[in-house]
Amino acid sequence: MFELFQIVWDLIMIRDNVRKGRLTMRKTLISIGFVVLMYGIGVPAAVLYDKHPEYEAVFIAAMVVVGLLFVLLVYIGFRWYFQSLARERAAAESKTEGSDGA
């Protein structure tokens, strides 16, 4: 039950960031997909391991997959952030060049 609360809370936080303009629709869909995928892989593996400790290898493999997905999403997030910074700098430079020449 607590996992469902966590999913709902994550979705509320994503919605809040969309309203504040911090997330685009593309980033929102990726974020929601990431949350669903994380819980869809991690929670069943943890429950299986809790009830059947002999499946420890499955649990470890699932946690490795979840960790790799997290690292991939962080990498993509930093890449998008630095790309947006470069676009903002280019837009600011083009504005200053346009006003200086007039």
N, C-alpha and C positions, 0 to 999 in steps of 0.2 A: 504494500500500500504506500509506503514511504517513497518508493521509486516513482510511482505515478505522481505524487506531489512534486517530486524533483523535476519531472518532465514538464508538468504544468508550469512550475516556477521558471524553468528555462525558457519556455515559450513566452511567458509574460515579459521576461527581461528582453527577449529578442524583439517583441512587439513594442516595448517602450523605446528601445534604441531606434527602431524604424520611425516611430513618431517624432523623435528628436532629430532625425535626419542623419544619424550616424551610420545607418545601414541602407544599402540599396536593395531592390527586390532580388537581385542575383545573390547578393551576400546573405540575405534573409533565407532564401531557399536552401543555400548551402549550409547555413547554420542549423536550420531545422533538420535537414537531412543528416548532418553530423550528430546532432543530439539523439535522433532516433536510432541511428546506426550504433552509436556508442552504447546506448541502453539495450539495444537489440542484440548486441554481441556480449557485452559485459555481464549483464544481470543473469541471463540464462546460464552462462558458464559458471558464474558464482553459485547459483542455486544448485546446478548439477554437481559441482565440487563439494558443496555443503552436504548434500544428501548421499553422494557416492565419492568418498575420498580417493578411490582408486583411479578416478579420472583427473588426477592432478595435471597430467600432461596436456589435456584438453583445456583446462583452466589457464595454464601458463601460456599456451599458444594463443588463446583468445585475448589474454592481457597484452601479449606482444603485438597482436594485430591492432588492438585498441591504442596502444602506445604509439605505434607507427602512424596510425591515422591522425592522432593528435599532433605529432611532430609535422606531418604533412600539412595539416590545416594551419598550424602556426607559421610554417614557411610561406604558405600561400598568403596568409594574412599580412606578414611583413612585406612580402613582395608587392601586394596591392597598396599597402601604406606608402612604401617608397615611390611607387609609380604615381600615386596621387600627389605626393609632395613635388615630384618632378614636374607634373602637369601644372600645379599651382605656381611654381617658380617660373615656368615658361610663360604662363599667362600674365604673371606680374611683370616680367621683363618685357613682354610685347606691349603691355599698357604703358610702361615708362618710356619705351622707345617711340611709341606713337605720339605721346604727349610732348616729348623733347623736340621732335622734328617740326612741330607746328609753330 
